[in-house]
Amino acid sequence: MLLPFQKKDFAGLFKAMDGRPVTIRLLDPPLHEFLPHDDGVRRKLAIKLGVSPEFILDRIRALHEENPMLGCRGCRLGILYPEITEMQARAIFEAAAQVMTAKNAVVVKPEIMIPLVGFKAELADQVEIVHRVAREGDRAHRHRAGLSRRHDDRSTARGNHRR
């Protein structure tokens, strides 16, 4: 559901930066703060998603944290919900491809920051997802364009952790 919005935002960033590097920090919000607290809004969301209002309420309760700074933040969000990291990586790479192949093409240099990494394994988990999505997008792009060259990963994925 967020993919089109993220893709549009990233494409706008890439165009505005006009060939300069763009560091994109992956999502790490306290999710429960962004979920609907009003019954009417939850019902509308449930209808839109094709699920029951009880399912929405159960998810909200499951995501609630007493202290979000100690819970599901930073890379832990992507580890628990890898589909979020996948969606953001896909939005970044699709936006980059869109901007680089547009009529007024712009060179794109995305740098992906994986937030709040504490351990090497956390970084490895998230980098693997980002690289896999990049490979999938590259294969799809090459197939559409009729190309057969190898993947040329010009983006970087990095964590903000200390060694």
PLY file of the C-alpha trace (Angstrom):
ply
format ascii 1.0
element vertex 163
property float x
property float y
property float z
element edge 162
property int vertex1
property int vertex2
end_header
0.00 0.00 0.00
2.92 2.38 0.70
4.96 1.36 -2.35
3.48 3.90 -4.81
3.85 6.75 -2.29
7.42 5.82 -1.43
8.35 5.38 -5.09
6.93 8.81 -5.96
8.80 10.43 -3.04
12.09 8.76 -3.97
11.74 9.69 -7.64
11.21 13.30 -6.58
14.30 13.18 -4.37
16.44 11.70 -7.13
15.30 14.35 -9.62
15.87 17.17 -7.14
19.35 15.92 -6.25
20.28 15.83 -9.97
23.04 13.24 -9.86
24.21 13.84 -6.29
24.22 10.96 -3.79
20.95 10.48 -1.88
21.07 8.71 1.48
17.74 7.10 2.32
17.25 5.89 5.88
14.87 2.93 6.02
11.72 3.30 8.11
12.01 2.95 11.86
8.94 4.65 13.37
7.07 3.46 16.44
4.37 1.81 14.32
1.56 1.92 16.85
1.62 5.73 16.77
0.65 5.71 13.09
-2.21 3.25 13.35
-5.85 4.37 13.64
-7.23 4.79 17.15
-10.76 5.68 16.06
-13.28 2.84 15.53
-14.69 4.40 12.35
-11.26 4.78 10.76
-10.35 1.20 11.72
-13.56 -0.07 10.09
-12.78 1.84 6.87
-9.23 0.47 6.87
-10.52 -3.07 7.41
-12.89 -2.73 4.45
-10.14 -1.32 2.25
-7.76 -4.16 3.19
-10.45 -6.86 3.03
-9.98 -7.95 6.64
-12.13 -7.80 9.74
-12.07 -4.81 12.10
-11.04 -7.26 14.83
-7.95 -8.21 12.79
-6.98 -4.53 12.58
-7.50 -4.07 16.32
-5.48 -7.21 17.10
-2.59 -5.93 14.94
-2.69 -2.55 16.67
-2.57 -4.20 20.08
0.29 -6.47 18.97
2.33 -3.48 17.74
1.78 -1.33 20.84
4.90 -0.79 22.92
5.29 0.81 26.32
8.70 2.18 25.34
9.07 2.20 21.54
12.73 3.27 21.78
13.54 -0.13 23.26
11.27 -2.18 21.04
10.55 -2.51 17.35
12.67 0.35 15.98
15.42 0.66 13.44
16.60 -2.52 11.80
14.50 -4.58 14.24
11.40 -3.36 12.40
12.78 -4.78 9.14
13.86 -7.99 10.82
10.41 -8.60 12.32
8.60 -7.36 9.21
10.95 -8.02 6.26
8.19 -6.98 3.87
8.73 -3.38 5.02
12.43 -3.49 4.07
11.51 -5.23 0.79
8.89 -2.60 -0.04
11.23 0.30 0.65
14.11 -1.24 -1.29
11.76 -1.96 -4.21
10.48 1.64 -4.12
14.05 2.97 -4.14
15.21 0.79 -7.03
12.05 1.25 -9.10
12.19 5.03 -8.61
15.87 5.03 -9.58
15.14 3.04 -12.75
12.22 5.33 -13.59
14.30 8.51 -13.20
17.33 7.10 -15.04
15.22 6.00 -18.04
12.91 9.03 -18.22
12.90 11.44 -21.14
14.98 13.89 -19.06
17.09 11.18 -17.43
19.05 11.92 -14.27
21.95 9.94 -12.84
20.86 8.37 -9.56
23.18 7.46 -6.68
21.06 5.97 -3.90
22.68 5.05 -0.60
20.50 3.01 1.73
21.01 3.48 5.47
19.86 0.64 7.67
19.03 2.34 10.98
19.97 1.53 14.56
22.10 -1.54 13.88
23.57 -3.08 17.01
24.95 -6.38 15.77
26.59 -7.66 12.57
23.84 -10.25 12.15
21.19 -7.52 12.09
23.04 -5.66 9.37
23.65 -8.86 7.38
19.95 -9.73 7.51
18.82 -6.37 6.18
21.60 -6.03 3.58
20.67 -9.46 2.19
17.08 -8.28 1.70
18.15 -5.05 0.00
20.58 -6.87 -2.31
18.00 -9.56 -3.16
15.41 -6.94 -4.10
18.05 -5.14 -6.21
18.86 -8.38 -8.06
15.16 -9.11 -8.63
14.58 -5.61 -9.99
17.67 -5.80 -12.17
16.55 -9.13 -13.69
13.07 -7.72 -14.38
14.51 -4.54 -15.92
16.97 -6.49 -18.10
14.18 -8.81 -19.22
11.92 -5.87 -20.22
14.80 -4.14 -21.99
16.05 -7.33 -23.65
19.47 -7.01 -22.00
21.67 -9.79 -20.73
24.42 -7.96 -18.84
25.35 -8.76 -15.27
23.99 -6.82 -12.29
25.86 -3.55 -11.72
24.98 -2.54 -8.17
25.67 1.18 -7.96
23.82 1.58 -4.68
25.17 0.85 -1.27
23.49 -0.49 1.81
25.03 0.38 5.11
24.17 0.36 8.76
24.87 3.03 11.28
26.64 0.89 13.84
30.02 0.96 15.54
32.52 -1.83 15.14
0 1
1 2
2 3
3 4
4 5
5 6
6 7
7 8
8 9
9 10
10 11
11 12
12 13
13 14
14 15
15 16
16 17
17 18
18 19
19 20
20 21
21 22
22 23
23 24
24 25
25 26
26 27
27 28
28 29
29 30
30 31
31 32
32 33
33 34
34 35
35 36
36 37
37 38
38 39
39 40
40 41
41 42
42 43
43 44
44 45
45 46
46 47
47 48
48 49
49 50
50 51
51 52
52 53
53 54
54 55
55 56
56 57
57 58
58 59
59 60
60 61
61 62
62 63
63 64
64 65
65 66
66 67
67 68
68 69
69 70
70 71
71 72
72 73
73 74
74 75
75 76
76 77
77 78
78 79
79 80
80 81
81 82
82 83
83 84
84 85
85 86
86 87
87 88
88 89
89 90
90 91
91 92
92 93
93 94
94 95
95 96
96 97
97 98
98 99
99 100
100 101
101 102
102 103
103 104
104 105
105 106
106 107
107 108
108 109
109 110
110 111
111 112
112 113
113 114
114 115
115 116
116 117
117 118
118 119
119 120
120 121
121 122
122 123
123 124
124 125
125 126
126 127
127 128
128 129
129 130
130 131
131 132
132 133
133 134
134 135
135 136
136 137
137 138
138 139
139 140
140 141
141 142
142 143
143 144
144 145
145 146
146 147
147 148
148 149
149 150
150 151
151 152
152 153
153 154
154 155
155 156
156 157
157 158
158 159
159 160
160 161
161 162
